[in-house]
């Protein structure tokens, strides 16, 4: 009844289904983990933004990678801007997430001679990407900056290629180690995304606060993958039953055709054959009959 399952077509179909089921289950768990990561990150951002500001030196040090638990913490830093080593970071979007321009990153020299990078905000790219853009000047003298503590950008973490050979004072990544080489000054690991003092007049556009409300569609994608995995065996059973039904119907039709053919053959063979020579006997009898006598 189910011998057709051993055919080449059905063996291949079954093997494909057996491969797809664990793959889809794994993809579902991958999306689930992305959902869990997003939820945890939102909680971390909300908690960090709600914490009281702390001095930047309590979280960062030269050559130290910023721990994830300290990301987005509000910090303060007091010093003077080193505008001679100011750089712009290419291919960054404004708050509208559409306009492409630059982030303005200026080292802030602290009282102990160390520096910390300050992302002062976004400016338009202008018409000539080979020249340093018009950047609003940083405040003179000693200033106190408040902002969100961020980890150094790397290609591995951000996916942004660290292109070399760019125009002067233009970079692709905000990285304290690279800027320490350029300035010859020890730089605290990570950088500060400035939030205060509030911009007034001609200043870079502040970097918006990170989104920590949306969780994305990852959980819905996980459920979809698991539903697909469950649909594979169900679909296989439906196809098997349909194939069995079609084969049974075809076999029944063939049997009925054979029986009909046998019945027709039996009817033709049952006719009574006329005895041989009967016609000749009658003819001979006619010839032997005497002719009537003349009166």
N, C-alpha and C positions, 0 to 999 in steps of 0.2 A: 504493500500500500504506500509506503514512504520510501521505496527504493530510489525514487528520483532524487532524493537528498544526496545520494552518492555520485550524482552526475557532476561533471566538471564545473558547470555553471553554478550549481547550488553550493558546491564546496567553496568556490571563490567568494560567492556572496556571503556565506556564513563566516568565513575568515575575515572578510572586510568588516562585518558587523562586530566581531569579537575584538578587532583592533580599535574600532571607533569608540566603543563603550568606555574603556579606561582613559582614552585620550580626552573625551568630552568631560568625564568626571574630573580629571586633572585640571582642565581648563576652568571648570566651575570653581574648584578650590583656589586656583590662581586669582580669579576675580574676587572671591571671598576674602583672600588675604589683602588684596588691594583695597577693598572696602574697609577692612579692619585697620589697615595702615592709615587710610584717610581719616577715619574716626579718631584714631589716636593722635594724629597730627593736629586735627582741629582742636582737640582738648588741650594739647600742648601749647598751641598758639594762644588760645583763650586764656589759659593759666599764666603764660609768660607775659602777655600784654597787661594782665590785671595786677601783676606783682609790682611792688614799689621799685622805683629806679635805684640802681646801685652803681658805684663807680666802675668804670670799664676795667680798671686794673684788677678788680676782684674776680673777673671772669676770664680775662685774656692776658696772654704773655707772649713775648717774641718766640716764634717757632712752635707755639702750642696750637694744636688743632682744637677748635671750639667743640665741646661735647654737644651732642644733640639736645640734651636736657636744658642747655643754656641758650638754645636758639630762640630768637624773638624776645629775649629778655630786654626790658627797658634799662638802658645804662646812660650815664653821664660822663662827659670828658671835658676837661678845661685845658686850654692851650692856645696857640697861635697857628694860623693856617700857613702852610708852606706852599704858596701859589706857584712857585717856580717849578715844582714837581707835580703840578696838577695834570691829570689825564682825563680823557673821555673814553667811555666804553661804548663800542659800536653796536648797532643792531638791537636797540632796546626800545620798547614800546611805552607810550605815554599811558596815562590813567584810562584813556578811552580804549586801550588795547588794540588800536588800529594805526595810529601815527608812529612812524619809525624815526628814531633819533638817537641821542646819546645820553648816558648817565655821566654826570660830572663827579669825579672822585678826586678829593683834595686831601693830602696828608695834614693832620693836626698834630703839631709838636707839643708834647706834654711837658710838664715842669721838670721831669727827670731826664729829658733829652730823647726819650723814645717817642715814636709816632704811632698814630692810629689812623686808618683810612676812613674818610667820611664820604658817604654817597650823598651829595647835596641835592640830588634830584635830576630831573629830565629836562633836556633842551632839544629843540628841533635840529635836524641834521643840516638844513640849508641846502643850497644848490650844488656845492662843490665838496664832495666827500674826501678829497685829497688834502684839504686844508683844515686846520684847527678851527672849530666853529666859534661863533661869538658866544662867549660864556659870561654870564653875570659875575662880577667880581665877588670874591669871598670877603667877609667882613675883616677889617684890619684890627690889630691889637688882640688882646686876650678875650676869648669868648668861651662860653660854656654851651656845649652841644648835648642835646638829649635825643636818643633814638633807639632803634631796635638793633640788637646785636645779631650779626649774621656770620655764617661760616664762610671761609674762603671758597671762591668758585673754582671748580676744576672741570676739565672736559669730561671725566668719568661721571661726575655727579650731575652736571648740567646738560651734557650732550653738545655743548658749544665747542666748536673746533678752535683751538688757540692758534689762529693764523699768524704767521710771521710776515715781516716785510711790510707792515702797515705804515701809513704816514706818521710823522713825528707826533708823539704824545697821544697816540690812539692805541687802545688795547681791546681785546675781545673778552677778557675775564677780569673780575675784581679779585686780586690775589695779593695778600700782604707780603709773601715771600718774594714775588717778582718785583714789587714796588720797593722792598727793602734793598734789593740789588741796584735798582735805578737811583735811589736817593742816597745810598750809603749810610742809612740810618736804621737802627733796630725798629721793627714794626710789630705791634701787637698782632697776634693771630686773629684773623677774621676782619670784619669792618662794621661800621655803624651806619645804619640807614636813618638819616636825620629826620626827626619829626618836630623838633623845636631848636631854636626859636622859629616861630611861624614866619613864613616868607612874607616879605613886604616889598611891593614895587617890583623891580626887574630882578627876579631871582629864579633859579631853576624850579620846575614844577615838582612838588614833593612826591615821593614814591608812595602809592596808596597802601593802606594797611592790608596785610594778606587776608584773603578770604578764609574764614574758619567756620562757615555755616553750611555750605553745600557739601554733600557727601558723594555726589556723582552717581552714575548708573551702574556701578560695579556689582552691587548686590543683585540687581535685576538681571545683569548679564550672567551671573553665577547660576541663578535659578533657571535661566534659559538653557544654559549648557547642560544642566542636570536633567531638564525635561527632554532635551534632545537625546541624552544617553538612555533615558527610560523608553523613549519612542523606538529605539533601534530593535530591542527584542520584541516589542509589541508589533512593529511593522513586519519583522521576520515571521512571526506566527501567522499574521494575516496573509502574507504572501504564500506561506506553506499551505494553509487551508484552502486558499484560492486555487493553487496549483493542483492540490489533491482533488478538489471538486471538479475542475476542468478536465483532469485526466479521467476521473470516474465517468463524467458525462460522455467524453469521447469514447471510452471503452464500451459504454452502454449502447451508443449509437452504432458502433462497429458490430456488436453482438446482434442487435436487431437487424442490421443489414444482412449479416450472415444467415440468420434464421429465415428472413424473407426470401433470400436466394435459394435456400434449401427447400422451402415450400413450393416455389415455382418449379424447381427441378423435379420434385416428386409428382406434381400434377401432370407434366408432360409425359413422364414414363409410365403412367397408369392407364393410358388408352388401350382398347381391345383391338388387336390386329386382325384384318380380314383374312380368312383361310386362303392359302395359296391354291390356285387352280380352279376355283369355283366358277370363275367366268368361262373358262374353257369347257367345263362340263356342261354348262347351260347351252353353250353354242353347239356342242356336239349333239346334244339332245334335240335341238331344233333341226339339225341336218338329218337326223335319223327318222324323224316323223314322216309317215307315208302321205303321199299326195292324195287328195280326195278323188274318188272315182267319178268318171263322167256318167251322167244319166243315159 
